[in-house]
């Protein structure tokens, strides 16, 4: 069904697999000659957008989430001023994880409360949960 | 009531590559790349042939594939047939939302 590309691009073979080698039984009952087409469940997407690996649409930026500290990072400790400190520092307390949406970070809400949240978000690196969301926000600020 | 017709962007607007059981589609106008998994590639194949309605897409795919229907009794089969249309329509609308499938103007023939 797919037309050959004339510019040398890789051809996509037809997804038609109408002959899987089955035929009729000895009783003349028709065996399935077509393979099953998996439709998926309702409200399940069959398309995933991958380029670039950032939240491109406004909806994605607004609703993507950044959780700091992330569960993978382990507990983060802060002093009475909200600064990140070592676990053994006097008066150190555990910083409760908070989840910010892209919209909230755009509005600067992550800068309210302990500055540790802001610092953790700024330190996000590729591969860390929330990095893609934060990078997308930076893209929208430009 | 005229049925909705769907169409895809002209071929110069996209490039498609097969990766095992899924397709990768680069859509130039949006600059986005999409991974299409079943049944999206199959629906896309139908639209390459020209603008089509949900009914014609359903019929075309039914001639090539069997929709997975569960249940032994006829009532269940009828229910699931309705679900097939619903699911195909969802996939079409999803691709319209992403921009590489569009609603096509359909001019009925005179007569």
gemmi code that builds the backbone of each chain (N, CA, C; Angstrom):
import gemmi

chains = {
    "A": [
        ("UNK", (0.836, -1.183, 0.000), (0.000, 0.000, 0.000), (0.881, 1.247, 0.000)),
        ("UNK", (2.041, 1.182, 0.607), (2.887, 2.359, 0.705), (3.567, 2.598, -0.621)),
        ("UNK", (3.496, 3.865, -1.073), (4.124, 4.188, -2.352), (5.630, 4.291, -2.170)),
        ("UNK", (6.353, 3.843, -3.178), (7.811, 3.919, -3.096), (8.243, 5.364, -3.074)),
        ("UNK", (9.181, 5.657, -2.252), (9.724, 7.005, -2.213), (10.647, 7.212, -3.396)),
        ("UNK", (10.540, 8.358, -4.006), (11.350, 8.606, -5.198), (12.655, 9.290, -4.854)),
        ("UNK", (12.850, 9.622, -3.575), (14.066, 10.353, -3.235), (15.071, 9.481, -2.500)),
        ("UNK", (14.903, 8.195, -2.651), (15.914, 7.305, -2.102), (15.729, 7.011, -0.642)),
        ("UNK", (14.681, 7.514, -0.031), (14.472, 7.231, 1.370), (14.075, 5.782, 1.548)),
        ("UNK", (14.301, 5.325, 2.753), (14.018, 3.928, 3.024), (12.552, 3.619, 2.787)),
        ("UNK", (12.313, 2.533, 2.120), (10.944, 2.155, 1.828), (10.322, 1.536, 3.067)),
        ("UNK", (9.065, 1.762, 3.179), (8.313, 1.121, 4.242), (7.497, 0.037, 3.596)),
        ("UNK", (7.753, -1.174, 3.990), (6.998, -2.260, 3.386), (5.570, -2.214, 3.886)),
        ("UNK", (4.716, -2.739, 3.066), (3.308, -2.737, 3.433), (3.109, -3.514, 4.716)),
        ("UNK", (2.146, -3.062, 5.492), (1.843, -3.776, 6.727), (0.851, -4.891, 6.468)),
        ("UNK", (0.567, -5.103, 5.184), (-0.388, -6.127, 4.822), (0.267, -7.492, 4.933)),
        ("UNK", (-0.227, -8.326, 5.773), (0.289, -9.692, 5.855), (-0.894, -10.618, 5.639)),
        ("UNK", (-1.379, -10.632, 4.424), (-2.640, -11.316, 4.191), (-2.466, -12.815, 4.079)),
        ("UNK", (-1.238, -13.286, 3.944), (-1.060, -14.719, 3.815), (-0.085, -15.195, 4.876)),
        ("UNK", (-0.616, -15.888, 5.857), (0.290, -16.394, 6.882), (0.473, -17.894, 6.743)),
        ("UNK", (0.141, -18.397, 5.567), (0.417, -19.800, 5.304), (-0.706, -20.735, 5.714)),
        ("UNK", (-1.756, -20.220, 6.270), (-2.859, -21.107, 6.646), (-3.838, -21.222, 5.489)),
        ("UNK", (-4.594, -22.229, 5.515), (-5.601, -22.437, 4.470), (-6.829, -23.049, 5.072)),
        ("UNK", (-7.527, -23.808, 4.313), (-8.748, -24.393, 4.826), (-8.444, -25.753, 5.434)),
        ("UNK", (-9.256, -26.128, 6.385), (-9.109, -27.443, 6.974), (-9.714, -28.476, 6.043)),
        ("UNK", (-9.544, -29.700, 6.406), (-10.082, -30.772, 5.572), (-11.596, -30.724, 5.511)),
        ("UNK", (-12.233, -30.104, 6.506), (-13.676, -29.987, 6.507), (-14.155, -28.770, 5.737)),
        ("UNK", (-13.248, -28.032, 5.166), (-13.622, -26.849, 4.402), (-13.825, -25.613, 5.245)),
        ("UNK", (-13.562, -25.710, 6.558), (-13.701, -24.531, 7.398), (-12.569, -23.572, 7.088)),
        ("UNK", (-12.923, -22.293, 6.976), (-11.925, -21.304, 6.617), (-11.043, -20.991, 7.817)),
        ("UNK", (-9.782, -21.270, 7.687), (-8.837, -20.864, 8.707), (-8.487, -19.404, 8.462)),
        ("UNK", (-8.180, -18.688, 9.519), (-7.856, -17.270, 9.347), (-6.663, -17.088, 8.430)),
        ("UNK", (-6.861, -16.355, 7.323), (-5.757, -16.070, 6.429), (-5.228, -14.676, 6.675)),
        ("UNK", (-5.815, -13.940, 7.579), (-5.364, -12.604, 7.893), (-4.899, -12.574, 9.340)),
        ("UNK", (-3.881, -11.820, 9.592), (-3.426, -11.748, 10.971), (-4.310, -10.764, 11.720)),
        ("UNK", (-4.273, -10.879, 13.029), (-5.074, -9.994, 13.862), (-4.447, -8.609, 13.906)),
        ("UNK", (-5.303, -7.600, 13.880), (-4.857, -6.218, 14.016), (-5.180, -5.772, 15.432)),
        ("UNK", (-4.147, -5.426, 16.158), (-4.331, -5.042, 17.550), (-4.750, -3.581, 17.613)),
        ("UNK", (-5.940, -3.354, 18.108), (-6.455, -1.989, 18.153), (-6.099, -1.266, 19.441)),
        ("UNK", (-5.729, -1.990, 20.462), (-5.422, -1.344, 21.722), (-6.674, -0.995, 22.493)),
        ("UNK", (-6.499, -0.510, 23.674), (-7.635, -0.164, 24.530), (-8.076, 1.261, 24.253)),
        ("UNK", (-9.299, 1.553, 24.658), (-9.822, 2.902, 24.491), (-8.938, 3.880, 25.249)),
        ("UNK", (-8.775, 5.046, 24.667), (-7.980, 6.121, 25.264), (-6.509, 5.759, 25.396)),
        ("UNK", (-6.089, 4.733, 24.665), (-4.666, 4.383, 24.660), (-4.044, 4.900, 23.382)),
        ("UNK", (-3.008, 5.675, 23.504), (-2.397, 6.281, 22.341), (-1.660, 5.254, 21.500)),
        ("UNK", (-1.688, 5.445, 20.183), (-0.904, 4.602, 19.280), (0.217, 5.409, 18.649)),
        ("UNK", (0.366, 6.654, 19.098), (1.414, 7.508, 18.546), (2.148, 8.173, 19.700)),
        ("UNK", (3.462, 8.102, 19.655), (4.276, 8.759, 20.675), (5.186, 9.753, 19.980)),
        ("UNK", (5.122, 10.987, 20.391), (5.965, 12.016, 19.785), (7.312, 12.023, 20.497)),
        ("UNK", (8.390, 11.997, 19.715), (9.699, 11.833, 20.341), (10.700, 12.930, 20.034)),
        ("UNK", (10.408, 13.835, 19.142), (11.423, 14.813, 18.814), (10.944, 16.218, 19.043)),
        ("UNK", (11.737, 17.053, 19.688), (12.862, 16.638, 20.501), (12.375, 16.026, 21.805)),
        ("UNK", (13.268, 15.548, 22.621), (12.851, 14.857, 23.836), (12.465, 15.861, 24.898)),
        ("UNK", (11.611, 16.746, 24.508), (11.171, 17.775, 25.435), (9.680, 17.982, 25.275)),
        ("UNK", (9.091, 18.574, 26.235), (7.665, 18.861, 26.175), (7.461, 20.033, 25.221)),
        ("UNK", (7.011, 19.712, 23.993), (6.903, 20.757, 22.978), (5.613, 21.547, 23.058)),
        ("UNK", (4.550, 20.858, 23.322), (3.276, 21.549, 23.284), (3.042, 22.318, 24.574)),
        ("UNK", (2.208, 23.304, 24.478), (1.916, 24.092, 25.665), (1.317, 23.223, 26.750)),
        ("UNK", (0.490, 22.280, 26.352), (-0.134, 21.397, 27.329), (0.925, 20.618, 28.085)),
        ("UNK", (1.921, 20.118, 27.361), (2.954, 19.300, 28.005), (3.772, 20.124, 28.977)),
        ("UNK", (4.110, 21.343, 28.613), (4.928, 22.162, 29.498), (4.152, 22.489, 30.756)),
        ("UNK", (2.905, 22.831, 30.606), (2.112, 23.229, 31.760), (1.936, 22.064, 32.719)),
        ("UNK", (1.790, 20.889, 32.202), (1.427, 19.745, 33.028), (2.569, 18.797, 33.365)),
        ("UNK", (3.741, 18.998, 32.780), (4.843, 18.108, 33.142), (5.233, 18.393, 34.587)),
        ("UNK", (5.873, 17.437, 35.195), (6.124, 17.550, 36.625), (7.601, 17.404, 36.979)),
        ("UNK", (7.969, 18.130, 37.984), (9.322, 18.043, 38.527), (9.182, 17.777, 40.013)),
        ("UNK", (9.712, 16.651, 40.462), (9.676, 16.316, 41.881), (11.083, 16.448, 42.450)),
        ("UNK", (11.228, 17.304, 43.457), (12.520, 17.466, 44.108), (12.352, 17.401, 45.630)),
        ("UNK", (13.275, 16.723, 46.317), (14.246, 15.816, 45.705), (13.545, 14.589, 45.115)),
        ("UNK", (14.130, 14.038, 44.059), (13.511, 12.880, 43.429), (13.740, 11.656, 44.317)),
        ("UNK", (12.879, 10.679, 44.186), (13.043, 9.466, 45.010), (14.405, 8.798, 44.801)),
        ("UNK", (14.953, 8.950, 43.571), (16.232, 8.300, 43.296), (17.384, 8.972, 44.029)),
        ("UNK", (17.213, 10.219, 44.386), (18.312, 10.974, 44.983), (18.443, 10.753, 46.482)),
        ("UNK", (17.443, 10.257, 47.104), (17.510, 10.087, 48.543), (17.198, 11.391, 49.267)),
        ("UNK", (17.169, 11.341, 50.586), (16.771, 12.529, 51.373), (17.772, 13.672, 51.238)),
        ("UNK", (17.237, 14.853, 51.250), (18.037, 16.079, 51.234), (17.748, 16.826, 52.534)),
        ("UNK", (18.799, 17.386, 53.098), (18.645, 18.061, 54.383), (18.829, 19.559, 54.215)),
        ("UNK", (18.080, 20.305, 55.007), (18.155, 21.759, 54.942), (18.321, 22.320, 56.355)),
        ("UNK", (18.845, 23.548, 56.394), (18.957, 24.219, 57.680), (17.700, 25.072, 57.906)),
        ("UNK", (17.730, 25.855, 58.943), (16.545, 26.625, 59.292), (16.215, 27.706, 58.262)),
        ("UNK", (17.173, 27.996, 57.409), (16.949, 29.020, 56.395), (16.517, 28.433, 55.048)),
        ("UNK", (16.448, 27.100, 55.009), (16.037, 26.457, 53.780), (17.170, 26.140, 52.839)),
        ("UNK", (18.409, 26.300, 53.298), (19.560, 25.980, 52.473), (19.906, 24.505, 52.610)),
        ("UNK", (20.414, 23.944, 51.546), (20.809, 22.533, 51.578), (22.065, 22.387, 52.410)),
        ("UNK", (22.041, 21.449, 53.332), (23.182, 21.199, 54.206), (23.419, 19.705, 54.290)),
        ("UNK", (24.548, 19.355, 54.894), (24.833, 17.948, 55.103), (23.910, 17.374, 56.172)),
        ("UNK", (23.780, 16.083, 56.120), (22.882, 15.409, 57.054), (23.263, 15.695, 58.505)),
        ("UNK", (24.548, 15.769, 58.778), (25.008, 15.932, 60.151), (25.093, 17.369, 60.630)),
        ("UNK", (24.689, 18.299, 59.802), (24.776, 19.712, 60.174), (23.816, 20.010, 61.330)),
        ("UNK", (24.213, 20.928, 62.217), (23.336, 21.265, 63.348), (21.984, 21.787, 62.869)),
        ("UNK", (20.946, 21.225, 63.426), (19.610, 21.691, 63.080), (19.104, 21.209, 61.742)),
        ("UNK", (19.843, 20.274, 61.125), (19.434, 19.806, 59.793), (18.132, 19.028, 59.871)),
        ("UNK", (17.251, 19.315, 58.950), (15.986, 18.581, 58.853), (15.804, 18.086, 57.427)),
        ("UNK", (14.995, 17.081, 57.290), (14.750, 16.508, 55.967), (13.843, 17.438, 55.171)),
        ("UNK", (14.241, 17.690, 53.944), (13.409, 18.496, 53.038), (12.311, 17.610, 52.458)),
        ("UNK", (11.060, 17.932, 52.712), (9.984, 17.105, 52.155), (9.950, 17.207, 50.636)),
        ("UNK", (9.854, 16.088, 49.935), (9.746, 16.150, 48.476), (8.513, 16.939, 48.061)),
        ("UNK", (8.665, 17.737, 47.033), (7.542, 18.478, 46.483), (7.521, 18.313, 44.979)),
        ("UNK", (6.342, 18.250, 44.448), (6.175, 18.131, 43.007), (5.641, 19.439, 42.461)),
        ("UNK", (6.379, 19.983, 41.512), (5.959, 21.217, 40.849), (5.564, 20.897, 39.415)),
        ("UNK", (4.531, 21.537, 38.951), (4.213, 21.415, 37.533), (5.052, 22.425, 36.751)),
        ("UNK", (5.121, 22.206, 35.452), (5.840, 23.140, 34.605), (5.283, 24.548, 34.746)),
        ("UNK", (3.985, 24.625, 34.826), (3.326, 25.925, 34.974), (3.771, 26.626, 36.259)),
        ("UNK", (3.849, 25.867, 37.335), (4.240, 26.463, 38.617), (5.665, 26.973, 38.571)),
        ("UNK", (6.543, 26.220, 37.902), (7.927, 26.679, 37.797), (8.001, 27.919, 36.920)),
        ("UNK", (7.219, 27.946, 35.863), (7.174, 29.135, 35.015), (6.742, 30.356, 35.810)),
        ("UNK", (5.828, 30.150, 36.721), (5.322, 31.258, 37.534), (6.222, 31.559, 38.718)),
        ("UNK", (7.252, 30.759, 38.905), (8.194, 31.029, 39.982), (7.769, 30.523, 41.347)),
        ("UNK", (6.781, 29.673, 41.362), (6.301, 29.202, 42.663), (7.339, 28.334, 43.371)),
        ("UNK", (8.261, 27.759, 42.592), (9.281, 26.932, 43.235), (10.267, 27.770, 44.033)),
        ("UNK", (10.207, 29.078, 43.854), (11.107, 29.965, 44.576), (10.525, 30.420, 45.905)),
        ("UNK", (9.294, 30.063, 46.122), (8.700, 30.365, 47.417), (9.033, 29.220, 48.360)),
        ("UNK", (9.112, 29.498, 49.626), (9.466, 28.441, 50.564), (10.967, 28.203, 50.533)),
        ("UNK", (11.402, 27.056, 51.048), (12.843, 26.781, 51.117), (13.508, 26.931, 49.756)),
        ("UNK", (14.612, 27.664, 49.709), (15.321, 27.859, 48.441), (15.936, 26.565, 47.936)),
        ("UNK", (15.956, 25.554, 48.823), (16.498, 24.257, 48.421), (15.762, 23.713, 47.201)),
        ("UNK", (14.470, 23.941, 47.121), (13.717, 23.463, 45.955), (14.244, 24.112, 44.687)),
        ("UNK", (14.442, 25.390, 44.729), (14.968, 26.098, 43.563), (16.346, 25.583, 43.194)),
        ("UNK", (17.191, 25.387, 44.200), (18.554, 24.923, 43.938), (18.553, 23.514, 43.350)),
        ("UNK", (17.696, 22.661, 43.873), (17.649, 21.291, 43.358), (17.178, 21.260, 41.920)),
        ("UNK", (16.206, 22.102, 41.614), (15.712, 22.140, 40.239), (16.802, 22.641, 39.303)),
        ("UNK", (17.524, 23.632, 39.717), (18.598, 24.172, 38.877), (19.700, 23.166, 38.645)),
        ("UNK", (19.869, 22.238, 39.576), (20.954, 21.279, 39.477), (20.568, 20.048, 38.657)),
        ("UNK", (19.336, 19.997, 38.223), (18.910, 18.812, 37.488), (19.789, 18.573, 36.270)),
        ("UNK", (20.103, 17.312, 36.055), (20.956, 16.931, 34.930), (20.217, 15.933, 34.052)),
        ("UNK", (20.660, 15.815, 32.810), (20.028, 14.811, 31.940), (20.050, 13.440, 32.593)),
        ("UNK", (18.933, 12.787, 32.494), (18.807, 11.473, 33.104), (18.080, 11.516, 34.423)),
        ("UNK", (18.098, 12.677, 35.045), (17.359, 12.814, 36.300), (15.890, 13.088, 35.999)),
        ("UNK", (15.056, 12.535, 36.854), (13.630, 12.763, 36.709), (13.339, 14.259, 36.819)),
        ("UNK", (12.599, 14.787, 35.894), (12.247, 16.204, 35.925), (13.110, 17.065, 35.030)),
        ("UNK", (14.241, 16.527, 34.567), (15.146, 17.343, 33.747), (14.484, 17.769, 32.448)),
        ("UNK", (13.827, 16.806, 31.803), (13.187, 17.116, 30.531), (12.135, 18.200, 30.697)),
        ("UNK", (11.375, 18.100, 31.749), (10.338, 19.098, 32.021), (10.993, 20.465, 32.225)),
        ("UNK", (12.021, 20.507, 33.030), (12.677, 21.778, 33.322), (13.321, 22.358, 32.068)),
        ("UNK", (13.944, 21.494, 31.258), (14.563, 21.960, 30.020), (13.509, 22.538, 29.080)),
        ("UNK", (12.345, 21.937, 29.068), (11.270, 22.444, 28.219), (10.841, 23.830, 28.670)),
        ("UNK", (10.821, 24.024, 29.953), (10.440, 25.328, 30.490), (11.469, 26.372, 30.089)),
        ("UNK", (12.727, 26.002, 30.159), (13.770, 26.943, 29.764), (13.590, 27.336, 28.310)),
        ("UNK", (13.199, 26.379, 27.496), (12.986, 26.653, 26.094), (11.859, 27.632, 25.874)),
        ("UNK", (10.870, 27.569, 26.724), (9.733, 28.460, 26.565), (10.036, 29.854, 27.074)),
        ("UNK", (11.045, 29.954, 27.951), (11.379, 31.274, 28.474), (12.146, 32.086, 27.444)),
        ("UNK", (12.802, 31.397, 26.507), (13.631, 32.094, 25.528), (12.791, 32.852, 24.502)),
    ],
    "B": [
        ("UNK", (-26.305, 13.337, 6.391), (-25.145, 13.932, 7.030), (-23.874, 13.355, 6.415)),
        ("UNK", (-23.022, 14.225, 5.978), (-21.805, 13.781, 5.309), (-20.816, 13.248, 6.346)),
        ("UNK", (-20.270, 12.051, 6.052), (-19.295, 11.472, 6.963), (-17.998, 12.257, 6.879)),
        ("UNK", (-17.283, 12.270, 8.010), (-15.984, 12.952, 8.052), (-14.990, 12.225, 7.179)),
        ("UNK", (-14.305, 12.977, 6.361), (-13.242, 12.408, 5.540), (-11.898, 12.809, 6.126)),
        ("UNK", (-11.000, 11.849, 6.142), (-9.652, 12.090, 6.653), (-8.659, 12.000, 5.504)),
        ("UNK", (-7.582, 12.739, 5.655), (-6.527, 12.709, 4.647), (-5.200, 12.938, 5.350)),
        ("UNK", (-4.122, 12.594, 4.681), (-2.811, 12.865, 5.246), (-2.159, 13.994, 4.472)),
        ("UNK", (-1.169, 14.585, 5.082), (-0.403, 15.632, 4.432), (0.236, 15.080, 3.157)),
        ("UNK", (0.518, 15.938, 2.186), (1.237, 15.488, 0.991), (2.552, 14.807, 1.358)),
        ("UNK", (2.955, 13.885, 0.523), (4.118, 13.066, 0.855), (5.390, 13.877, 1.077)),
        ("UNK", (5.470, 15.044, 0.432), (6.684, 15.847, 0.637), (6.762, 16.410, 2.049)),
        ("UNK", (5.654, 16.309, 2.815), (5.644, 16.848, 4.166), (6.052, 15.843, 5.228)),
        ("UNK", (6.301, 14.597, 4.832), (6.664, 13.623, 5.851), (7.613, 12.594, 5.282)),
        ("UNK", (8.326, 11.989, 6.203), (9.203, 10.875, 5.856), (8.960, 9.773, 6.871)),
        ("UNK", (8.843, 8.573, 6.390), (8.434, 7.465, 7.230), (9.426, 6.320, 7.100)),
        ("UNK", (9.744, 5.722, 8.232), (10.701, 4.616, 8.257), (10.154, 3.511, 9.141)),
        ("UNK", (10.348, 2.287, 8.714), (9.866, 1.151, 9.498), (10.956, 0.678, 10.458)),
        ("UNK", (10.578, 0.516, 11.706), (11.494, -0.022, 12.698), (10.813, -1.223, 13.332)),
        ("UNK", (11.201, -2.383, 12.926), (10.586, -3.606, 13.442), (9.059, -3.500, 13.350)),
        ("UNK", (8.408, -3.484, 14.477), (6.953, -3.522, 14.479), (6.325, -2.144, 14.556)),
        ("UNK", (7.102, -1.110, 14.414), (6.525, 0.218, 14.478), (7.144, 1.118, 13.416)),
        ("UNK", (6.466, 2.211, 13.162), (6.945, 3.182, 12.194), (7.418, 4.436, 12.912)),
        ("UNK", (8.419, 5.052, 12.330), (8.835, 6.369, 12.776), (8.453, 7.350, 11.679)),
        ("UNK", (7.749, 8.386, 12.041), (7.261, 9.355, 11.074), (7.783, 10.731, 11.427)),
        ("UNK", (8.510, 11.333, 10.520), (8.947, 12.706, 10.704), (8.014, 13.602, 9.912)),
        ("UNK", (7.408, 14.539, 10.617), (6.448, 15.442, 10.001), (7.083, 16.811, 9.875)),
        ("UNK", (7.421, 17.198, 8.668), (8.205, 18.417, 8.455), (7.488, 19.690, 8.912)),
        ("UNK", (6.223, 19.872, 8.609), (5.591, 21.140, 9.019), (5.650, 21.400, 10.519)),
        ("UNK", (5.556, 20.340, 11.325), (5.604, 20.528, 12.770), (6.998, 20.331, 13.323)),
        ("UNK", (7.865, 19.709, 12.520), (9.209, 19.426, 13.004), (9.250, 18.332, 14.038)),
        ("UNK", (8.174, 17.619, 14.175), (8.129, 16.575, 15.199), (8.281, 15.195, 14.582)),
        ("UNK", (8.810, 14.307, 15.376), (8.945, 12.915, 14.982), (8.042, 12.080, 15.866)),
        ("UNK", (7.362, 11.150, 15.264), (6.412, 10.335, 16.004), (6.713, 8.864, 15.783)),
        ("UNK", (6.480, 8.094, 16.822), (6.530, 6.642, 16.686), (5.102, 6.150, 16.590)),
        ("UNK", (4.800, 5.427, 15.548), (3.460, 4.902, 15.342), (3.451, 3.408, 15.614)),
        ("UNK", (2.572, 2.996, 16.502), (2.397, 1.573, 16.741), (1.006, 1.169, 16.284)),
        ("UNK", (0.862, -0.115, 16.094), (-0.384, -0.661, 15.579), (-1.570, -0.133, 16.373)),
        ("UNK", (-2.618, 0.302, 15.744), (-2.940, 0.237, 14.318), (-2.643, 1.517, 13.545)),
        ("UNK", (-1.901, 2.439, 14.151), (-1.649, 3.714, 13.471), (-0.969, 3.543, 12.105)),
        ("UNK", (0.066, 2.699, 11.985), (0.664, 2.546, 10.647), (-0.320, 2.011, 9.615)),
        ("UNK", (-1.157, 1.093, 10.041), (-2.126, 0.503, 9.134), (-3.160, 1.534, 8.692)),
        ("UNK", (-3.589, 2.379, 9.621), (-4.521, 3.453, 9.270), (-3.840, 4.426, 8.318)),
        ("UNK", (-2.604, 4.744, 8.607), (-1.827, 5.637, 7.748), (-1.741, 5.067, 6.341)),
        ("UNK", (-1.519, 3.763, 6.236), (-1.482, 3.111, 4.919), (-2.768, 3.345, 4.154)),
        ("UNK", (-3.906, 3.236, 4.847), (-5.189, 3.458, 4.185), (-5.263, 4.864, 3.625)),
        ("UNK", (-4.777, 5.832, 4.367), (-4.892, 7.226, 3.951), (-3.903, 7.581, 2.852)),
        ("UNK", (-2.855, 6.830, 2.712), (-1.920, 7.060, 1.604), (-2.643, 6.867, 0.283)),
        ("UNK", (-3.614, 5.976, 0.279), (-4.366, 5.693, -0.948), (-5.320, 6.816, -1.302)),
        ("UNK", (-5.578, 7.705, -0.344), (-6.483, 8.809, -0.615), (-7.372, 9.085, 0.583)),
        ("UNK", (-8.115, 10.192, 0.488), (-9.010, 10.555, 1.579), (-9.995, 9.417, 1.836)),
        ("UNK", (-10.307, 9.219, 3.095), (-11.163, 8.101, 3.451), (-12.007, 8.450, 4.666)),
        ("UNK", (-13.143, 7.816, 4.745), (-13.992, 7.966, 5.922), (-13.639, 6.864, 6.929)),
        ("UNK", (-14.175, 7.005, 8.115), (-13.980, 5.974, 9.130), (-14.494, 4.632, 8.608)),
        ("UNK", (-15.628, 4.656, 7.932), (-16.217, 3.423, 7.416), (-15.305, 2.762, 6.387)),
        ("UNK", (-14.775, 3.551, 5.478), (-13.941, 2.954, 4.439), (-12.622, 2.449, 5.018)),
        ("UNK", (-12.114, 3.152, 6.005), (-10.896, 2.681, 6.661), (-11.175, 1.366, 7.383)),
        ("UNK", (-12.304, 1.331, 8.084), (-12.687, 0.106, 8.782), (-12.778, -1.052, 7.793)),
        ("UNK", (-13.454, -0.808, 6.679), (-13.672, -1.883, 5.718), (-12.358, -2.314, 5.082)),
        ("UNK", (-11.511, -1.355, 4.784), (-10.230, -1.676, 4.167), (-9.380, -2.527, 5.107)),
        ("UNK", (-9.314, -2.131, 6.361), (-8.528, -2.903, 7.318), (-9.154, -4.273, 7.563)),
        ("UNK", (-10.489, -4.316, 7.546), (-11.158, -5.596, 7.775), (-10.875, -6.583, 6.640)),
        ("UNK", (-10.588, -6.054, 5.462), (-10.277, -6.951, 4.347), (-8.864, -7.508, 4.458)),
        ("UNK", (-8.057, -6.869, 5.256), (-6.656, -7.280, 5.384), (-6.358, -7.966, 6.705)),
        ("UNK", (-7.109, -7.623, 7.728), (-6.831, -8.124, 9.062), (-8.118, -8.606, 9.707)),
        ("UNK", (-7.951, -9.330, 10.786), (-9.089, -9.625, 11.647), (-8.954, -8.764, 12.890)),
        ("UNK", (-10.025, -8.093, 13.209), (-10.024, -7.352, 14.465), (-10.176, -8.370, 15.578)),
        ("UNK", (-9.423, -8.154, 16.630), (-9.500, -9.113, 17.739), (-10.796, -8.913, 18.488)),
        ("UNK", (-11.670, -9.879, 18.346), (-12.955, -9.806, 19.032), (-13.031, -10.933, 20.031)),
        ("UNK", (-13.395, -10.602, 21.213), (-13.525, -11.627, 22.234), (-14.999, -11.862, 22.528)),
        ("UNK", (-15.268, -12.994, 23.086), (-16.660, -13.303, 23.418), (-17.258, -14.227, 22.382)),
        ("UNK", (-18.045, -15.160, 22.835), (-18.575, -16.175, 21.937), (-19.948, -15.810, 21.395)),
        ("UNK", (-20.732, -15.108, 22.185), (-22.097, -14.894, 21.727), (-22.185, -13.690, 20.807)),
        ("UNK", (-23.240, -13.660, 20.050), (-23.385, -12.658, 19.002), (-23.478, -11.256, 19.585)),
        ("UNK", (-24.156, -11.135, 20.727), (-24.308, -9.801, 21.314), (-22.953, -9.199, 21.650)),
        ("UNK", (-22.065, -10.036, 22.187), (-20.735, -9.525, 22.534), (-20.004, -9.097, 21.287)),
        ("UNK", (-20.170, -9.878, 20.202), (-19.475, -9.537, 18.967), (-19.970, -8.200, 18.438)),
        ("UNK", (-21.288, -7.976, 18.536), (-21.846, -6.714, 18.043), (-21.311, -5.549, 18.860)),
        ("UNK", (-21.271, -5.744, 20.180), (-20.721, -4.683, 21.036), (-19.296, -4.382, 20.657)),
        ("UNK", (-18.536, -5.409, 20.447), (-17.119, -5.192, 20.163), (-16.923, -4.630, 18.774)),
        ("UNK", (-17.824, -4.878, 17.870), (-17.745, -4.254, 16.558), (-17.899, -2.747, 16.695)),
        ("UNK", (-18.808, -2.324, 17.563), (-18.965, -0.887, 17.815), (-17.691, -0.328, 18.419)),
        ("UNK", (-17.049, -1.131, 19.261), (-15.803, -0.681, 19.861), (-14.715, -0.527, 18.813)),
        ("UNK", (-14.746, -1.375, 17.793), (-13.738, -1.268, 16.737), (-13.844, 0.096, 16.073)),
        ("UNK", (-15.057, 0.509, 15.739), (-15.235, 1.835, 15.136), (-14.747, 2.920, 16.078)),
        ("UNK", (-15.097, 2.772, 17.335), (-14.706, 3.781, 18.321), (-13.189, 3.881, 18.415)),
        ("UNK", (-12.556, 2.734, 18.465), (-11.095, 2.730, 18.601), (-10.418, 3.285, 17.353)),
        ("UNK", (-10.929, 2.931, 16.188), (-10.353, 3.472, 14.957), (-10.534, 4.979, 14.897)),
        ("UNK", (-11.706, 5.437, 15.324), (-11.951, 6.874, 15.305), (-11.042, 7.604, 16.288)),
        ("UNK", (-10.833, 6.986, 17.446), (-9.914, 7.593, 18.424), (-8.525, 7.751, 17.830)),
        ("UNK", (-8.050, 6.726, 17.147), (-6.715, 6.782, 16.548), (-6.657, 7.855, 15.471)),
        ("UNK", (-7.691, 7.946, 14.680), (-7.724, 8.975, 13.638), (-7.698, 10.364, 14.261)),
        ("UNK", (-8.518, 10.576, 15.265), (-8.575, 11.892, 15.909), (-7.251, 12.209, 16.598)),
        ("UNK", (-6.615, 11.186, 17.099), (-5.311, 11.400, 17.720), (-4.315, 11.913, 16.684)),
        ("UNK", (-4.335, 11.324, 15.512), (-3.401, 11.738, 14.474), (-3.770, 13.109, 13.908)),
        ("UNK", (-5.058, 13.420, 13.897), (-5.470, 14.769, 13.494), (-4.927, 15.784, 14.491)),
        ("UNK", (-5.035, 15.466, 15.774), (-4.544, 16.381, 16.809), (-3.042, 16.598, 16.696)),
        ("UNK", (-2.328, 15.579, 16.245), (-0.882, 15.700, 16.124), (-0.465, 16.411, 14.849)),
        ("UNK", (-1.396, 16.511, 13.903), (-1.153, 17.371, 12.752), (-0.800, 16.697, 11.454)),
        ("UNK", (-0.557, 15.409, 11.434), (-0.175, 14.797, 10.163), (-1.330, 14.092, 9.471)),
        ("UNK", (-2.474, 14.102, 10.096), (-3.719, 13.694, 9.446), (-4.646, 14.892, 9.546)),
        ("UNK", (-5.427, 15.115, 8.540), (-6.295, 16.285, 8.539), (-7.684, 15.886, 8.088)),
        ("UNK", (-8.621, 16.748, 8.403), (-9.961, 16.558, 7.858), (-9.922, 16.991, 6.401)),
        ("UNK", (-10.471, 16.177, 5.554), (-10.456, 16.479, 4.128), (-11.800, 17.015, 3.712)),
        ("UNK", (-11.767, 17.959, 2.809), (-13.011, 18.455, 2.246), (-13.520, 17.416, 1.281)),
        ("UNK", (-14.763, 17.118, 1.394), (-15.330, 16.124, 0.488), (-16.452, 16.772, -0.288)),
        ("UNK", (-16.298, 16.776, -1.574), (-17.327, 17.345, -2.428), (-18.127, 16.201, -3.033)),
        ("UNK", (-19.376, 16.059, -2.610), (-20.181, 14.960, -3.136), (-20.397, 15.116, -4.635)),
        ("UNK", (-20.462, 13.985, -5.304), (-20.673, 14.004, -6.739), (-22.092, 14.418, -7.049)),
        ("UNK", (-22.258, 15.151, -8.114), (-23.601, 15.554, -8.524), (-24.341, 14.350, -9.115)),
        ("UNK", (-25.562, 14.302, -8.921), (-26.370, 13.214, -9.509), (-27.454, 12.730, -8.587)),
    ],
}
model = gemmi.Model(1)
for chain_id, residues in chains.items():
    chain = gemmi.Chain(chain_id)
    for i, (resn, *xyz) in enumerate(residues, 1):
        res = gemmi.Residue()
        res.name, res.seqid = resn, gemmi.SeqId(i, " ")
        for name, pos in zip(("N", "CA", "C"), xyz):
            atom = gemmi.Atom()
            atom.name, atom.element = name, gemmi.Element(name[0])
            atom.pos, atom.b_iso = gemmi.Position(*pos), 0.0
            res.add_atom(atom)
        chain.add_residue(res)
    model.add_chain(chain)
structure = gemmi.Structure()
structure.add_model(model)
structure.setup_entities()
